Amino acid sequence: MPVPVLPRYLLPTAPDGASVGLFGGSFDPAHDGHVHVTHHALRALGLDRLWWLVTPGNPLKPNAPASLSARMDHAAQLVDDPRVTITGVEATLGTRKTCDTLAALQAQLPRLRFVWIMGADNLASFHRWDNWRSIAARVPIAVIARPGAQQAALGSVAARALRGHRVPKAQAAGLAHMAPPAWCFVTIPMRAISSSELRAKGRWPHS
């Protein structure tokens, strides 16, 4: 698709040269586990900023999420860190696929160094994402450990295809400055909490 062009005031901001983590997801709902990952990612990856990209909808999921405004409002209540931005920029850009979102952000914010952040469960299914190889070729990727997902993630189609580009955890803080493809598996203290669990327990009134 053509790369969308927007006025700068409609885009999230960061200082020129900043390293910015992109943490995408439905956040339906956001929870303490997302905040936990955010804090550890900022530190482990040496990031200056981290943006939560709250998606309009996940094409790999059969059911539509709660409204974008409800999810963003809830997320904003959980995060109290000036380095973290909650953004619905994909809705503003009109992109629905990560590859298109990254192309648009890089085209309009070329002075920023982006790192894509995903959970280990997402790496396990990464090969089903549209143009997943182009995503890996565009930005370094940080894979965050998730309970019970390490074996499936590290044995996945994508992990095997990209095994020659895996970066040791000791070099994670320099990931944003590495030329892609480059990815790192980052182990952090894990919390067994999920959005689907919260919805199933009726703890998300917007579901």
Backbone as ProteinMPNN parsed JSONL, in Angstrom:
{"seq_chain_A": "MPVPVLPRYLLPTAPDGASVGLFGGSFDPAHDGHVHVTHHALRALGLDRLWWLVTPGNPLKPNAPASLSARMDHAAQLVDDPRVTITGVEATLGTRKTCDTLAALQAQLPRLRFVWIMGADNLASFHRWDNWRSIAARVPIAVIARPGAQQAALGSVAARALRGHRVPKAQAAGLAHMAPPAWCFVTIPMRAISSSELRAKGRWPHS", "coords_chain_A": {"N_chain_A": [[0.844, -1.187, 0.0], [0.39, 2.376, -0.552], [2.618, 4.576, 1.183], [1.36, 6.212, 3.952], [1.117, 9.742, 4.516], [1.397, 12.061, 7.031], [0.675, 15.1, 8.883], [3.216, 16.26, 11.131], [2.298, 16.832, 13.708], [0.331, 15.032, 14.227], [1.551, 12.715, 14.827], [3.248, 10.502, 17.157], [5.841, 11.752, 19.359], [9.409, 12.138, 19.659], [12.777, 12.874, 20.635], [15.147, 13.802, 18.063], [17.178, 11.203, 16.871], [16.624, 9.511, 18.946], [16.185, 6.314, 20.542], [13.536, 4.181, 20.062], [11.147, 2.071, 21.35], [8.703, -0.01, 19.932], [5.719, -1.173, 20.846], [3.391, -3.178, 20.018], [-0.12, -4.037, 19.918], [-3.401, -5.385, 20.769], [-4.245, -4.687, 23.305], [-6.464, -5.35, 24.973], [-7.987, -6.052, 27.54], [-5.431, -3.561, 28.388], [-2.944, -4.359, 30.854], [-1.295, -5.045, 34.053], [0.792, -6.701, 33.335], [1.596, -5.799, 30.809], [2.626, -3.312, 31.508], [4.706, -4.126, 33.132], [6.37, -5.473, 31.266], [6.993, -3.261, 29.705], [8.535, -1.572, 31.434], [10.764, -3.213, 31.934], [11.691, -3.57, 29.325], [12.425, -0.972, 28.543], [14.658, -0.606, 30.191], [16.338, -2.912, 29.692], [16.799, -2.773, 26.95], [17.888, -0.329, 26.604], [16.373, 1.934, 25.867], [15.167, 5.165, 24.8], [12.569, 6.033, 24.555], [9.263, 4.589, 24.624], [6.623, 3.373, 22.751], [3.287, 2.494, 22.988], [1.541, 0.863, 20.622], [-1.582, 0.901, 20.035], [-3.705, -1.172, 18.495], [-6.148, -0.801, 15.844], [-7.472, -3.156, 15.206], [-6.797, -6.662, 15.258], [-5.778, -8.509, 12.57], [-5.361, -11.232, 12.723], [-6.968, -12.192, 14.675], [-10.194, -13.492, 15.415], [-12.35, -12.122, 16.623], [-13.632, -8.849, 17.104], [-11.981, -6.221, 18.918], [-12.577, -4.259, 21.959], [-13.681, -0.8, 21.747], [-11.384, 1.514, 20.251], [-10.928, 3.914, 21.647], [-11.781, 3.271, 24.255], [-9.928, 1.29, 24.961], [-7.505, 2.703, 24.789], [-7.896, 4.725, 26.695], [-8.069, 3.203, 29.044], [-5.513, 2.057, 29.056], [-3.938, 4.335, 29.389], [-4.473, 4.953, 32.013], [-2.962, 3.161, 33.39], [-0.305, 3.639, 32.973], [2.382, 5.536, 34.055], [4.705, 7.115, 33.208], [6.896, 9.316, 31.808], [8.335, 8.63, 29.58], [6.866, 6.907, 28.116], [4.453, 6.497, 25.609], [1.055, 6.326, 24.84], [-0.514, 5.383, 22.01], [-2.731, 5.641, 19.211], [-1.838, 5.53, 16.626], [-1.883, 3.9, 14.376], [-4.547, 3.794, 13.567], [-4.84, 6.428, 12.817], [-3.02, 6.596, 10.725], [-4.185, 4.797, 9.047], [-3.317, 2.255, 8.681], [-3.188, -1.323, 8.914], [-1.578, -3.455, 9.12], [1.473, -4.591, 10.463], [3.8, -4.368, 8.892], [3.144, -2.29, 7.122], [2.652, -0.188, 8.88], [5.187, 0.181, 10.046], [6.646, 0.943, 7.778], [5.458, 3.408, 7.218], [5.978, 4.896, 9.579], [8.793, 4.925, 9.602], [9.28, 6.283, 7.235], [8.28, 8.821, 7.781], [9.469, 9.55, 10.15], [12.393, 9.558, 10.063], [14.667, 9.986, 11.582], [14.593, 8.654, 13.918], [15.367, 5.758, 15.889], [14.057, 2.723, 15.65], [12.796, -0.067, 17.518], [11.218, -3.13, 17.329], [8.986, -4.591, 19.565], [8.045, -7.659, 20.818], [6.09, -10.305, 22.291], [7.171, -13.605, 23.324], [5.291, -15.482, 22.538], [4.241, -14.32, 20.264], [6.414, -14.452, 18.526], [6.398, -17.145, 17.984], [4.305, -17.4, 16.201], [4.993, -15.671, 14.223], [5.696, -16.088, 11.573], [3.316, -16.186, 10.269], [2.455, -13.642, 9.944], [1.714, -10.958, 7.713], [4.135, -10.293, 5.271], [6.328, -10.855, 6.97], [9.05, -11.25, 6.832], [9.942, -8.877, 5.705], [9.415, -7.144, 7.783], [11.292, -7.981, 9.683], [13.526, -7.247, 8.265], [13.374, -4.541, 8.33], [13.448, -3.427, 10.956], [15.241, -3.83, 14.076], [14.418, -6.498, 16.358], [13.026, -7.159, 19.486], [12.441, -9.855, 21.48], [10.364, -10.739, 24.003], [10.399, -12.763, 26.843], [7.782, -15.044, 27.612], [5.488, -16.689, 29.84], [5.784, -20.153, 29.516], [6.219, -20.072, 26.771], [8.702, -20.139, 25.59], [10.008, -22.4, 24.371], [8.388, -22.977, 22.097], [8.666, -20.542, 20.779], [11.464, -20.243, 20.242], [11.848, -22.43, 18.666], [10.438, -21.884, 16.436], [9.254, -21.222, 13.038], [10.1, -18.67, 12.156], [12.155, -18.033, 13.989], [14.017, -20.008, 13.383], [14.562, -19.359, 10.732], [15.768, -16.917, 11.042], [17.97, -17.393, 12.591], [20.685, -16.894, 12.25], [20.898, -14.231, 12.729], [20.482, -13.668, 15.332], [21.016, -11.934, 18.351], [23.192, -11.897, 21.153], [21.929, -11.869, 24.533], [23.395, -10.21, 26.179], [24.056, -8.116, 24.591], [21.786, -6.689, 24.232], [21.154, -4.052, 24.942], [22.21, -2.533, 22.948], [20.698, -2.946, 20.743], [18.982, -1.224, 19.295], [20.725, 0.219, 17.767], [21.716, -1.438, 15.904], [22.037, -2.806, 12.617], [19.254, -4.025, 10.89], [18.537, -7.317, 9.537], [18.159, -8.124, 12.959], [17.838, -9.667, 16.068], [16.807, -10.273, 19.443], [16.465, -12.388, 22.211], [14.913, -11.728, 25.132], [15.033, -12.307, 28.478], [12.955, -11.848, 31.2], [11.716, -11.251, 34.584], [8.783, -13.095, 34.872], [5.238, -12.644, 34.51], [2.243, -14.225, 34.971], [-0.248, -13.336, 33.398], [-2.959, -12.353, 31.345], [-4.696, -10.699, 28.67], [-6.866, -12.079, 27.582], [-7.549, -13.77, 29.672], [-8.437, -11.917, 31.581], [-10.678, -10.922, 30.266], [-12.212, -13.254, 30.142], [-12.796, -13.626, 32.805], [-14.522, -11.637, 33.259], [-13.529, -9.155, 33.899], [-13.229, -6.987, 32.325], [-15.134, -4.674, 31.308], [-15.778, -3.775, 28.785], [-15.702, -5.758, 26.946]], "CA_chain_A": [[0.0, 0.0, 0.0], [1.174, 3.608, -0.508], [2.971, 4.996, 2.538], [0.588, 7.398, 4.335], [1.873, 10.912, 4.959], [0.596, 12.839, 7.976], [1.366, 16.201, 9.551], [3.987, 15.772, 12.274], [1.592, 16.982, 14.981], [-0.547, 13.889, 14.411], [2.39, 11.561, 15.128], [3.946, 10.545, 18.446], [7.082, 12.51, 19.259], [10.615, 11.754, 20.381], [13.896, 13.682, 20.14], [15.921, 13.255, 16.953], [18.219, 10.262, 17.277], [16.183, 8.679, 20.065], [15.818, 4.913, 20.317], [12.115, 4.083, 20.418], [10.544, 0.757, 21.287], [7.322, -0.061, 19.435], [5.069, -2.299, 21.518], [2.081, -3.21, 19.394], [-1.061, -5.04, 20.391], [-4.785, -4.968, 20.937], [-4.409, -4.136, 24.656], [-7.917, -5.512, 25.145], [-7.501, -4.747, 27.969], [-4.075, -3.427, 28.921], [-2.879, -4.828, 32.235], [-0.009, -4.851, 34.715], [1.823, -7.423, 32.605], [2.1, -4.897, 29.762], [3.44, -2.297, 32.186], [5.897, -4.853, 33.574], [7.217, -5.64, 30.086], [7.448, -1.932, 29.301], [9.615, -1.108, 32.309], [11.953, -4.035, 31.708], [12.196, -3.316, 27.981], [13.123, 0.322, 28.559], [15.964, -0.773, 30.823], [17.164, -3.933, 29.055], [17.113, -2.391, 25.574], [18.489, 1.001, 26.591], [15.519, 2.793, 25.047], [14.834, 6.518, 25.26], [11.115, 6.131, 24.566], [8.536, 3.382, 24.24], [5.264, 3.704, 22.321], [2.3, 1.425, 22.854], [0.735, 1.031, 19.41], [-2.866, 0.234, 20.277], [-4.173, -1.434, 17.138], [-7.596, -0.755, 15.599], [-7.949, -4.533, 15.226], [-5.773, -7.614, 14.872], [-6.33, -9.347, 11.497], [-5.205, -12.656, 13.047], [-7.935, -12.571, 15.701], [-11.526, -13.537, 14.8], [-13.313, -11.234, 17.26], [-13.219, -7.449, 17.197], [-11.73, -5.778, 20.289], [-13.336, -3.104, 22.431], [-13.383, 0.412, 20.972], [-10.02, 2.027, 20.396], [-10.895, 4.938, 22.695], [-11.87, 2.606, 25.566], [-8.655, 0.611, 25.235], [-6.468, 3.7, 25.024], [-8.169, 5.385, 27.98], [-7.697, 2.274, 30.108], [-4.052, 1.947, 29.049], [-3.373, 5.574, 29.931], [-4.625, 4.929, 33.466], [-1.988, 2.235, 33.962], [1.073, 4.043, 32.696], [2.783, 6.824, 34.62], [6.123, 7.25, 32.883], [6.945, 10.28, 30.704], [8.997, 8.043, 28.405], [5.934, 5.994, 27.465], [3.338, 7.138, 24.92], [-0.04, 5.465, 24.388], [-0.914, 5.986, 20.741], [-3.536, 4.93, 18.23], [-1.354, 6.088, 15.363], [-2.259, 3.055, 13.232], [-5.86, 4.248, 13.104], [-4.615, 7.715, 12.159], [-2.338, 6.32, 9.467], [-5.005, 3.94, 8.216], [-2.627, 0.983, 8.455], [-3.69, -2.436, 9.71], [-0.535, -4.467, 9.163], [2.708, -4.083, 11.055], [4.754, -3.981, 7.854], [2.75, -0.986, 6.592], [2.85, 0.797, 9.948], [6.623, 0.453, 10.151], [7.063, 1.7, 6.592], [4.98, 4.783, 7.365], [6.705, 5.565, 10.656], [10.177, 5.152, 9.19], [9.302, 7.299, 6.184], [7.978, 10.146, 8.32], [10.317, 9.851, 11.308], [13.621, 8.841, 9.706], [15.778, 10.231, 12.519], [14.411, 7.821, 15.107], [15.827, 4.371, 15.797], [12.956, 1.911, 16.16], [12.927, -1.479, 17.857], [9.915, -3.76, 17.481], [8.941, -5.419, 20.764], [6.967, -8.653, 20.771], [6.177, -11.397, 23.235], [7.64, -14.859, 22.751], [4.163, -16.147, 21.88], [4.11, -13.747, 18.926], [7.474, -14.99, 17.668], [5.992, -18.494, 17.582], [3.394, -17.301, 15.052], [5.443, -14.529, 13.427], [5.742, -16.461, 10.153], [1.977, -16.024, 9.688], [2.203, -12.218, 9.729], [1.979, -10.506, 6.352], [5.458, -9.719, 5.0], [7.105, -10.905, 8.205], [10.48, -11.1, 6.528], [10.234, -7.456, 5.491], [9.446, -6.536, 9.116], [12.602, -8.294, 10.25], [14.541, -6.516, 7.507], [13.203, -3.106, 8.566], [13.78, -2.982, 12.316], [15.636, -4.857, 15.043], [13.277, -7.04, 17.094], [13.25, -7.68, 20.834], [11.439, -10.865, 21.839], [10.297, -10.778, 25.461], [9.969, -14.069, 27.333], [6.429, -15.186, 28.135], [5.363, -17.983, 30.503], [5.474, -21.329, 28.718], [6.289, -19.836, 25.322], [10.08, -20.077, 25.089], [10.327, -23.499, 23.468], [7.692, -22.775, 20.825], [9.214, -19.353, 20.124], [12.818, -20.46, 19.735], [11.788, -23.476, 17.661], [9.472, -21.466, 15.414], [9.713, -21.014, 11.661], [10.818, -17.399, 12.059], [13.407, -18.113, 14.763], [14.972, -20.825, 12.625], [14.961, -18.624, 9.528], [16.574, -15.754, 11.431], [18.903, -17.793, 13.651], [21.991, -16.28, 12.023], [20.835, -12.808, 13.078], [20.166, -13.526, 16.757], [22.001, -11.178, 19.12], [23.231, -12.342, 22.55], [21.213, -11.006, 25.469], [24.343, -9.24, 26.73], [24.136, -6.979, 23.67], [20.428, -6.185, 24.016], [21.089, -2.596, 25.105], [22.643, -1.885, 21.716], [19.894, -3.454, 19.631], [18.43, -0.123, 18.493], [21.778, 0.775, 16.907], [22.165, -2.483, 14.989], [21.355, -2.869, 11.322], [18.428, -5.223, 10.761], [17.84, -8.063, 10.59], [18.823, -8.414, 14.229], [16.829, -9.895, 17.086], [17.338, -10.711, 20.721], [15.501, -12.971, 23.142], [15.161, -11.063, 26.408], [14.363, -12.964, 29.598], [12.644, -10.965, 32.322], [10.799, -11.914, 35.527], [7.524, -13.231, 34.137], [3.962, -12.574, 35.208], [1.232, -15.021, 34.256], [-1.49, -12.579, 33.273], [-3.245, -12.124, 29.934], [-5.935, -9.973, 28.386], [-7.952, -13.039, 27.389], [-7.943, -14.224, 31.007], [-9.216, -10.846, 32.209], [-11.983, -10.889, 29.61], [-12.967, -14.455, 30.535], [-13.229, -13.472, 34.194], [-15.457, -10.518, 33.339], [-12.865, -7.999, 34.495], [-13.088, -5.962, 31.293], [-16.552, -4.445, 30.986], [-15.987, -3.369, 27.396], [-15.636, -6.932, 26.056]], "C_chain_A": [[0.88, 1.238, 0.0], [1.434, 4.018, 0.933], [2.189, 6.255, 2.888], [1.503, 8.529, 4.809], [0.954, 11.765, 5.818], [1.372, 14.049, 8.462], [2.056, 15.686, 10.803], [3.204, 15.85, 13.579], [0.625, 15.831, 15.244], [0.219, 12.613, 14.796], [2.944, 11.643, 16.544], [5.293, 11.245, 18.27], [8.185, 11.881, 20.098], [11.747, 12.607, 19.827], [14.611, 13.011, 18.976], [17.023, 12.35, 17.497], [17.812, 9.325, 18.395], [15.943, 7.238, 19.619], [14.426, 4.699, 20.895], [11.64, 2.641, 20.269], [9.102, 0.863, 20.828], [6.684, -1.34, 19.96], [3.64, -2.345, 21.017], [1.184, -4.281, 19.975], [-2.461, -4.496, 20.494], [-5.008, -4.286, 22.277], [-5.893, -4.151, 25.038], [-8.242, -6.468, 26.292], [-5.989, -4.764, 28.265], [-4.09, -3.866, 30.376], [-1.467, -4.652, 32.788], [1.123, -5.6, 34.023], [2.422, -6.58, 31.49], [3.01, -3.831, 30.365], [4.768, -2.908, 32.624], [6.875, -5.028, 32.413], [7.804, -4.298, 29.666], [8.632, -1.459, 30.128], [10.895, -1.902, 32.079], [12.543, -3.784, 30.326], [12.95, -1.993, 27.906], [14.535, 0.157, 29.094], [16.857, -1.731, 30.033], [17.631, -3.527, 27.661], [17.741, -1.008, 25.473], [17.7, 2.006, 25.781], [15.325, 4.169, 25.668], [13.33, 6.691, 25.415], [10.518, 4.754, 24.251], [7.096, 3.773, 23.928], [4.423, 2.431, 22.311], [1.473, 1.72, 21.615], [-0.548, 0.229, 19.593], [-3.559, 0.067, 18.933], [-5.682, -1.256, 17.005], [-8.213, -2.142, 15.658], [-6.852, -5.444, 14.744], [-6.333, -8.542, 13.801], [-6.198, -10.844, 11.763], [-6.195, -13.125, 14.103], [-9.351, -12.483, 15.136], [-12.516, -12.526, 15.367], [-12.773, -9.817, 17.369], [-12.98, -7.068, 18.655], [-12.701, -4.686, 20.707], [-12.936, -1.875, 21.617], [-11.971, 0.9, 21.255], [-9.936, 3.037, 21.536], [-10.951, 4.31, 24.079], [-10.557, 1.941, 25.92], [-7.539, 1.596, 25.523], [-6.667, 4.409, 26.363], [-7.749, 4.494, 29.141], [-6.177, 2.144, 30.203], [-3.408, 3.168, 29.693], [-3.473, 5.631, 31.458], [-3.564, 4.065, 34.143], [-0.554, 2.741, 33.887], [1.352, 5.44, 33.239], [4.295, 6.979, 34.446], [6.211, 8.192, 31.687], [7.624, 9.74, 29.446], [8.051, 7.187, 27.576], [4.764, 6.777, 26.862], [2.317, 6.081, 24.51], [-0.591, 6.09, 23.111], [-1.78, 5.052, 19.902], [-3.134, 5.333, 16.825], [-1.704, 5.2, 14.167], [-3.623, 3.438, 12.679], [-5.72, 5.562, 12.343], [-3.971, 7.524, 10.79], [-3.223, 5.544, 8.497], [-4.331, 2.621, 7.888], [-3.208, -0.087, 9.378], [-2.645, -3.535, 9.871], [0.76, -3.839, 9.654], [3.691, -3.622, 9.99], [4.431, -2.598, 7.294], [2.946, 0.118, 7.632], [4.314, 1.177, 10.066], [7.119, 1.276, 8.968], [6.666, 3.166, 6.725], [5.759, 5.536, 8.434], [8.151, 5.866, 10.257], [10.271, 6.229, 8.115], [9.127, 8.699, 6.76], [8.865, 10.539, 9.494], [11.676, 9.179, 11.115], [14.767, 9.019, 10.694], [15.64, 9.437, 13.819], [14.894, 6.398, 14.832], [14.772, 3.474, 16.442], [13.4, 0.485, 16.478], [11.515, -2.031, 18.015], [9.972, -4.707, 18.675], [7.765, -6.378, 20.652], [7.179, -9.683, 21.868], [6.623, -12.669, 22.538], [6.516, -15.61, 22.045], [3.944, -15.605, 20.474], [5.208, -14.233, 17.988], [7.083, -16.376, 17.155], [5.086, -18.472, 16.355], [3.806, -16.204, 14.072], [5.423, -14.842, 11.933], [4.377, -16.369, 9.477], [1.615, -14.548, 9.479], [2.491, -11.883, 8.263], [3.366, -9.87, 6.262], [6.363, -9.738, 6.234], [8.602, -10.756, 7.948], [10.85, -9.638, 6.299], [10.237, -6.693, 6.816], [10.818, -6.748, 9.738], [13.724, -7.532, 9.546], [14.491, -5.012, 7.767], [13.742, -2.647, 9.919], [14.342, -4.137, 13.141], [14.413, -5.266, 15.866], [13.735, -7.555, 18.45], [12.109, -8.624, 21.169], [11.476, -11.036, 23.348], [9.731, -12.12, 25.908], [8.545, -13.995, 27.88], [6.31, -16.555, 28.789], [4.974, -19.103, 29.539], [5.658, -21.195, 27.23], [7.693, -19.961, 24.742], [10.383, -21.176, 24.074], [9.681, -23.317, 22.105], [8.283, -21.593, 20.059], [10.553, -19.652, 19.478], [12.892, -21.602, 18.72], [10.905, -23.126, 16.484], [10.112, -21.312, 14.038], [10.564, -19.756, 11.562], [12.154, -17.452, 12.796], [14.458, -18.926, 14.016], [15.476, -20.068, 11.403], [15.92, -17.483, 9.856], [17.671, -16.105, 12.435], [20.287, -17.163, 13.484], [22.055, -14.815, 12.411], [20.487, -12.582, 14.547], [21.337, -12.888, 17.489], [22.017, -11.704, 20.553], [22.534, -11.353, 23.467], [22.12, -9.918, 26.033], [24.465, -8.001, 25.851], [22.788, -6.319, 23.429], [20.355, -4.662, 24.074], [21.541, -1.843, 23.859], [21.804, -2.246, 20.511], [19.4, -2.345, 18.717], [19.446, 0.444, 17.503], [22.319, -0.253, 15.919], [21.373, -2.454, 13.697], [20.523, -4.142, 11.26], [18.838, -6.025, 9.522], [18.734, -8.32, 11.799], [17.726, -8.626, 15.254], [17.469, -10.499, 18.328], [16.206, -11.279, 21.565], [15.844, -12.449, 24.534], [14.342, -11.74, 27.504], [14.179, -11.965, 30.731], [11.831, -11.761, 33.341], [9.401, -11.931, 34.923], [6.306, -13.178, 35.05], [2.897, -13.277, 34.37], [-0.109, -14.298, 34.279], [-1.716, -12.315, 31.794], [-4.557, -11.377, 29.795], [-7.101, -10.933, 28.242], [-8.45, -13.573, 28.725], [-8.816, -13.179, 31.7], [-10.604, -10.753, 31.579], [-12.839, -12.073, 30.062], [-13.517, -14.338, 31.953], [-14.194, -12.292, 34.372], [-14.86, -9.271, 33.94], [-12.578, -6.907, 33.466], [-14.487, -5.689, 30.771], [-16.825, -4.105, 29.543], [-15.966, -4.553, 26.431], [-17.035, -7.427, 25.72]], "O_chain_A": [[2.007, 1.184, 0.494], [0.582, 3.833, 1.802], [2.327, 7.27, 2.204], [2.538, 8.285, 5.43], [-0.135, 12.146, 5.388], [2.602, 14.033, 8.457], [1.549, 14.78, 11.465], [3.413, 15.027, 14.47], [0.148, 15.671, 16.367], [-0.382, 11.57, 15.056], [3.097, 12.74, 17.081], [5.82, 11.319, 17.16], [7.937, 11.198, 21.092], [11.693, 13.024, 18.67], [14.672, 11.783, 18.911], [17.709, 12.693, 18.46], [18.576, 8.43, 18.758], [15.552, 6.977, 18.481], [14.169, 4.997, 22.061], [11.725, 2.061, 19.186], [8.363, 1.733, 21.288], [7.06, -2.445, 19.569], [2.774, -1.636, 21.528], [1.658, -5.306, 20.465], [-2.69, -3.298, 20.329], [-5.861, -3.405, 22.389], [-6.484, -3.125, 25.374], [-8.721, -7.576, 26.051], [-5.368, -5.821, 28.376], [-5.112, -3.762, 31.055], [-0.566, -4.178, 32.096], [2.281, -5.192, 34.107], [3.628, -6.638, 31.25], [4.045, -3.493, 29.791], [5.822, -2.283, 32.5], [8.068, -4.764, 32.558], [8.98, -4.213, 29.311], [9.628, -0.994, 29.575], [11.985, -1.331, 32.034], [13.764, -3.784, 30.167], [14.002, -1.912, 27.272], [15.49, 0.7, 28.539], [18.005, -1.403, 29.736], [18.728, -3.892, 27.238], [18.089, -0.562, 24.379], [18.28, 2.839, 25.084], [15.319, 4.324, 26.889], [12.871, 7.412, 26.3], [11.182, 3.883, 23.69], [6.43, 4.422, 24.734], [4.796, 1.426, 21.706], [0.772, 2.731, 21.568], [-0.585, -0.974, 19.334], [-3.953, 1.049, 18.305], [-6.42, -1.53, 17.951], [-9.348, -2.297, 16.108], [-6.048, -5.047, 13.901], [-7.268, -9.294, 14.076], [-6.855, -11.646, 11.099], [-6.264, -14.317, 14.401], [-9.684, -11.514, 14.454], [-13.436, -12.112, 14.662], [-11.602, -9.61, 17.686], [-13.697, -7.538, 19.54], [-13.537, -4.243, 19.92], [-11.953, -1.915, 20.877], [-11.439, 0.72, 22.35], [-8.978, 3.019, 22.309], [-10.251, 4.756, 24.988], [-10.115, 2.018, 27.066], [-6.713, 1.358, 26.404], [-5.699, 4.66, 27.082], [-7.147, 4.965, 30.107], [-5.62, 2.125, 31.301], [-2.447, 3.045, 30.452], [-2.658, 6.278, 32.116], [-3.301, 4.221, 35.336], [0.304, 2.311, 34.658], [0.648, 6.399, 32.921], [5.052, 6.974, 35.416], [5.644, 7.888, 30.637], [7.502, 10.327, 28.37], [8.388, 6.784, 26.462], [4.162, 7.618, 27.53], [2.668, 5.067, 23.909], [-1.083, 7.218, 23.139], [-1.583, 3.837, 19.889], [-3.979, 5.463, 15.939], [-1.812, 5.702, 13.049], [-3.836, 3.412, 11.467], [-6.401, 5.781, 11.342], [-4.326, 8.198, 9.823], [-3.043, 5.619, 7.281], [-4.715, 1.941, 6.937], [-3.662, 0.21, 10.483], [-2.822, -4.446, 10.679], [1.095, -2.708, 9.304], [4.349, -2.596, 10.159], [5.34, -1.815, 7.02], [3.357, 1.229, 7.296], [4.648, 2.357, 10.173], [7.918, 2.197, 9.137], [7.442, 4.06, 6.385], [6.158, 6.681, 8.224], [8.665, 6.946, 10.546], [11.23, 7.0, 8.087], [9.748, 9.652, 6.288], [9.001, 11.722, 9.803], [12.066, 8.326, 11.913], [15.744, 8.271, 10.643], [16.482, 9.544, 14.711], [14.837, 5.907, 13.705], [14.621, 3.479, 17.664], [14.256, -0.087, 15.803], [10.705, -1.467, 18.751], [10.886, -5.524, 18.787], [6.63, -5.961, 20.42], [8.303, -9.907, 22.319], [6.48, -12.807, 21.323], [6.762, -16.303, 21.058], [3.512, -16.34, 19.586], [4.971, -14.408, 16.793], [7.402, -16.735, 16.021], [5.093, -19.41, 15.559], [3.033, -15.851, 13.181], [5.161, -13.959, 11.117], [4.284, -16.461, 8.253], [0.574, -14.246, 8.896], [3.395, -12.452, 7.652], [3.724, -9.018, 7.075], [7.071, -8.77, 6.512], [9.327, -10.194, 8.77], [11.948, -9.21, 6.657], [10.968, -5.713, 6.967], [11.428, -5.813, 10.255], [14.746, -7.213, 10.154], [15.444, -4.292, 7.466], [14.406, -1.615, 10.018], [13.967, -5.29, 12.932], [13.487, -4.476, 16.048], [14.713, -8.296, 18.547], [10.942, -8.232, 21.142], [12.498, -11.433, 23.908], [8.697, -12.559, 25.405], [8.158, -13.019, 28.523], [6.963, -17.5, 28.346], [3.966, -19.012, 28.838], [5.297, -22.103, 26.482], [7.861, -19.894, 23.525], [10.96, -20.9, 23.022], [10.335, -23.482, 21.075], [8.388, -21.636, 18.833], [10.76, -19.351, 18.302], [13.881, -21.729, 17.998], [10.647, -23.969, 15.625], [11.335, -21.277, 13.897], [11.632, -19.776, 10.952], [13.166, -16.973, 12.286], [15.64, -18.58, 14.014], [16.66, -20.122, 11.073], [16.777, -17.128, 9.047], [18.241, -15.213, 13.063], [20.983, -16.926, 14.471], [23.132, -14.218, 12.425], [20.228, -11.453, 14.964], [22.495, -13.25, 17.278], [20.951, -11.939, 21.122], [22.542, -10.147, 23.217], [21.654, -8.818, 26.332], [24.925, -6.955, 26.31], [22.651, -5.488, 22.532], [19.582, -4.049, 23.338], [21.283, -0.647, 23.728], [22.15, -1.897, 19.382], [19.396, -2.503, 17.496], [19.069, 1.077, 16.517], [23.266, 0.024, 15.184], [20.188, -2.119, 13.684], [21.03, -5.226, 11.547], [19.413, -5.48, 8.58], [19.903, -8.683, 11.668], [16.776, -7.845, 15.308], [18.517, -11.141, 18.269], [15.116, -10.708, 21.621], [16.933, -12.699, 25.05], [13.111, -11.744, 27.461], [15.133, -11.318, 31.164], [11.308, -12.827, 33.015], [8.892, -10.89, 34.507], [6.347, -13.609, 36.202], [2.69, -12.949, 33.201], [-0.988, -14.615, 35.08], [-0.757, -12.075, 31.06], [-5.414, -11.416, 30.678], [-8.201, -10.651, 28.716], [-9.648, -13.804, 28.891], [-9.816, -13.519, 32.332], [-11.592, -10.532, 32.279], [-14.031, -11.923, 30.331], [-14.576, -14.885, 32.263], [-14.625, -11.99, 35.484], [-15.587, -8.413, 34.441], [-11.775, -6.008, 33.715], [-14.973, -6.396, 29.888], [-17.975, -4.138, 29.106], [-16.186, -4.379, 25.233], [-17.184, -8.404, 24.985]]}, "name": "protein", "num_of_chains": 1, "seq": "MPVPVLPRYLLPTAPDGASVGLFGGSFDPAHDGHVHVTHHALRALGLDRLWWLVTPGNPLKPNAPASLSARMDHAAQLVDDPRVTITGVEATLGTRKTCDTLAALQAQLPRLRFVWIMGADNLASFHRWDNWRSIAARVPIAVIARPGAQQAALGSVAARALRGHRVPKAQAAGLAHMAPPAWCFVTIPMRAISSSELRAKGRWPHS"}
